[in-house]
Amino acid sequence: MAALIDSTDSVDHAPVTVLIVSDPGIVSRRVAAVVPTLEPELAELLGRPVSVIQSVHLVRLRPDDTIDYVRARTAAPGPDPHAIVVVTEIPRYTPRQPLISEVFVDARLAVISSPTLGAWATKRRLRIALNQSARMLCDPATPERRRIPFRGSRWKIPESGPSQLYALTVFSWLRTVLGMISTNEPLRTVPRLSSALAAAAAAGAFGIFYNSIWQMASYLPSWRLLLFTFLAIIILMGWLVLSNGLWDRTAQTRYAQVTFLYNMSTLATLFVCVLTLYATLFVAILLGGAALIDPQFMALILGRPVGVSDYVNLAWLSSTMGVVAGGVGSSFDSETDLRRLTHGRRERERFDLDG
């Protein structure tokens, strides 16, 4: 009898292995940041030693647009783990709400969609989603009251079938789009626009050396400068979308709702990229103008005393001119390829064409 008790205790306290399969890029970096905290949390809650292993592996899709769970399971770098959690940048949702996590207890597998976690506090939210999903796989009998509260979301646990964690807030769709923008990593995309920045800088430099542009900048009201800025950004975004084929069509993604989400995230990501390029150009021209143009000489040309606002307006107008020229400059650079910027393009790369 004592031997039986000892054997049971050894099984109950056997180490648990959790494999996290994560998409390359920002998703994997987020997972790596929370793994050290996740291990002791799960060990304390399960009452057993827990080993969390991360495998960076592009999550594949099957022809029916579902995740290839077999390929995900083969990503284990050792013995078959007790639980597998797939963390992907693919936005997942039901007809009404974004889907944060889906847990298949019988298959010992869960899928977490990183974009549905949003763009802020993502590491904390990812840690909670991983914690809850892994616990449900390792201890299916975990009562509802023991789960960590997940603000703005709710678990739906049917008697049969997968358990699902939904985002319930009014702004859940907006949070999903913001999450998609963050996974696009717009600030890392800006260097790809080096040719556009070079052309924009060359055109913007005319504002420093041609006093007719000084006079125009001094007479234009702020609302017109703001309008021209908006139009210049829209022109450059439109040029980049058309020249790189970034606009997804429903035929490519099969579903109109998916297409809408992909296109909105693409436009928002491009807006961040172009706005960053514009701000960089503005600062460069402002500093260049302040260093090269003597205030007395500018006052002589304008026929009145000048101040900081005159230099700001000059940089503003010159940057706007430069951004328009930047779109033309990007078209002459064969290495400027932004197609992987879009979720739709990256998702189409997930299909296992080799079977």
N, C-alpha and C positions, 0 to 999 in steps of 0.2 A: 504493500500500500504506500509506504514511504517512497519507494522507487517511482511509483506512478505519479505521486505528487511532485517529486523532483523533476521528472520528465516534462510534466505539464508546465511547471514554472520556467523551464528552459525554453520551451516553445513560446510562451507568452513574452519572454524577455529576449527573444532572438533579435538580432540586428535587422533593421528595415532599410532597404535600398530604394531610393526614389531617383529615377532618371528624369531629368528635365531636358527635353529636346527643343532648342530655340533657334529661330531664324537668325542668319548672320546679320551683323550690323548693330543698330542701337538696341534691338530687342535682346540680343545676347549680352550686351554690355549691362543692361538693366538687370537681367537675371543674375549675372556674375556678381553684381553689387549686393543682391539680397540673399544669396546663398549662405554666406557666413552667419547671418542672423536666423535664417530659416532652419538650419540644422538643429540648434539647441532648442528652438521653440517647438519643433515637432517632437523632439526627444522628450521634452518635458510633458507635452500633452498626451503622447502615446505611452509614456512610461517605458520606452525601449530605446536603445541606441539607434540613431538614424544617420545614414550616410546619403548625402545628396550629391549626385553626379550630374554635371552639365555636359551636354553634347551639342555643339554648334553644327546644325545640319539644316539645309534648306528643306522646308516642309513641302512635300510633293502633293499634287492634286491628281485625282483620277478623272477620266473623261466626263463623269457626271458632276464635276465641280465639287466633289466631296474630298476630304483629306484622306490621303493614303496612309491609313493607320498601320498597315503591315510594314511599309517603309520606315515609318517612325519607330516601330518597335525594334527593327533591326539596327537602329542607331546605337543600341546599348553596347558599350565597349567592354562587355564581360558577361557574366551570368545574367539570366533573365531577372530583371528587377521586380520588386514587389508592386511598384506603381510607376507609371509613365505619365508625365505631364508635358504636353506639347504647348509651347508658347510661340505664337505666330503673329506676324504683322498683318495678316488677312483680317479685314473687318468682318465680323459675324453678327448676324441679327436674325430676328424673327420678323414676321410681317408688321409687328407693332413696336418692338423694342430691341435695342442693341443687346447682343448676347455676350456677356463677359466670360463665362466659363460653362463648359458642358462636361459632365462627369459620367463615364460609362463604367459603373462599378464591376459588372461582370467581366469586362475586358481589361479591367485594372488600368484604365487610360482616361485622361482628362485633356481637354483642349481649352486654352485660355487665349483670348484675342487681345493683344496689346493695345490696339487703337481705341477700343471701347473703354480703356482706363483713363483716357484723356491725355492732356499735355502737361499737367501740373500734378505734383505729389504722386507721380507714377510709380516710383519705387515703393512707397508705402502701400499703395493700392495693389501693386503687383505682389508684394509680400503677403498681403492678406488673402488675395485670390489663390496664390500658390499654397498657402497654409491650409485654407479651407478645402481646396480640391484634393490635396495630398492626404489630408486626414480622412476625407470621405472614402478614398480608395483604400487606405490602410486600416481604417476602422469604420466600416459601413454602419455599425450600430451607434455611431456618435449621435447623441440626442441633439435636437435643434438648439436647445438653450446653451449648449457648450460652444457653439460656433462664435467666432469673433464677429462683432457687429460690422457690417459693411454698409456705410452710409450711402443712401440713394440707390440701393439695390435690394433684391429679394431672391431667395432660393425657391425654386419650384421643384418639389421632390415627389414625383408620381410613384404609385405602387409598382409600376413596371416601366422600363425605359430609362433614358438618361436623366440625371438631375441637371437643372439649368439655373444659372445665376443671371438674372436680368438687371439691366440698368433701368431705373424707374423714374429718374428725375425728368422734369420738363425739358431741360437742356441736354438730355442724354445724346441726342443726335448731333447737336453742336459739339459736345465733348468728344464724340467719336470722330468728327471731321478734324477737330484740333489734334486728336491723337494721331490721325493719319498724316497730318502735316508734320508733326514731330518725328514720325518714323521716316518721312521723306528727307529729313535732315537738311532743311534749306540752307543753313549757314555753311554746310559742307559742300553744297552745290555751287555756291557763289564763285569759288575759284575756277569752275568750268567756264565762267563767263569772262575770262580774262581778255579775250579778243573784243568783246563788247565794251569792257571797261577801257581798253586801250583806245578804241575808236571814240568813246565818249569823252575821254580825257583830252584827246587831240582836238575834238570839236569844241569842248568847253574852254580850252586854252585861248580860243579866239576872243572870249569875253574879257580876258585880261589885257590883251594887246590892242584891241580895237575900241576907241573911245565912243564910237557910235552906239555900241552895246551898253556902255556906261550910261549914256543919255537915255536910251530906251529903258534900262532897268530903273533909272531914277524916276521916270514918269509913269511907269506902269503901277497901278494900285495892287495891293496885296491880293485881292480876290481874283484878279486876272492872272497873277503869277501862280496862285494856287490852282486855278483852272488849267493853266498850261502844264503845270506839273502833273496833275491827274491825267491829262490827255497823253502826255509823254510816256507815263508809266503804262497806260493802257496800250499804247501803240507798240512799245517794246514787248509787253507780255503777249499781245496778239501775234507779233512777228515770231516770237520764240515758239508759240504753240503751233503755228502753221508750218514753220520751217523744220520743226522737229517731229511733227506728227503726234503731238501730245494729247489731242482730243480723242477720247474714247467714244465709240459709237455703241449703241445697244446691241448690234449684231456681234460685237467683239466680246461683250460681257454677259450677254443673254438676258439680263434683267435691267429694266429701266431704273430701278432704285439703286442698283449697284453702280450703274453708269453715272447717275447723278452724284453719288458720293465720291466716286473716283474723280470726276471732272471738277467738283468743288474743291477737293483737296489739292488737285493739281494747280488750279488757278490761285488758290490761297498760298501755296508753296512758292509759286512763281512771283507772287506779289511780294512776299518776304524777301526773295532773292533780289528782285529789281529794286525794292526799297533800300536794301542794304547797299547795293551798287550805287544808288542815287546818293545816299548819305555819305558814302566814301568819297564820291566825286565832289559833293558839296563842300566837305571839309577840306579836301585838297585844293580846290579852287579858291576857297575863302582864305586859306593860309597863303597860297601863292599870290593872290591879289593884294593881301595886306603887306606882303614882303616886297612886291615889285612896284606897286603903284603908290607914289607919294601923295599924301592927303592934299598938299597944296596944289599939285599938278591936277588932281581930280577936281578940286574946287575951281581951278582955272577953266577946265573944260566944261564943267556943269554950270559955272557962273554963280555959285553960291557956296556957303560953307558946307562941308561934308562931315558925316559922322559914321559910326559903326553900321547903322542901318543901310547906308549906301553900299558898303562892302558886302553886306549880307544880301541885299537885293541883286547885286552884280553876280555873286556866286549862285544865287537862286536861279536867275535867268540863264546863266551860262551852263549850269548843271542840267537844266531842262533841255537846252539845245543839245547838250552832249548825249543825254539819254536817248533822244530820238536817233542820233547818229550811231549809237551803240547797237541798235537793232540791225542796221546795215552792216556794221563791222562784224557782227557774229555770223552773218551769212557767208563770209569769206573764209571762215575757219572750219576746215573739215573735221577738226578734232572736237568741235563743240557739239556734243551729243548728250541731250538731256532726256532721252527716251526712257531710261531707267528711273527717271524721277517719278514716274507715275505708278500708282498701285496696279493699274490695269496691265501695264507692260510687264511688271515684275511677276504678277500673278500668272500671266500666260507662259512665263518661263518655268513655272512649277509643274506643268503637265509632263508626265513621263512619256515622251514620244517613242522611247525605245522599248516600251512595254515593261 
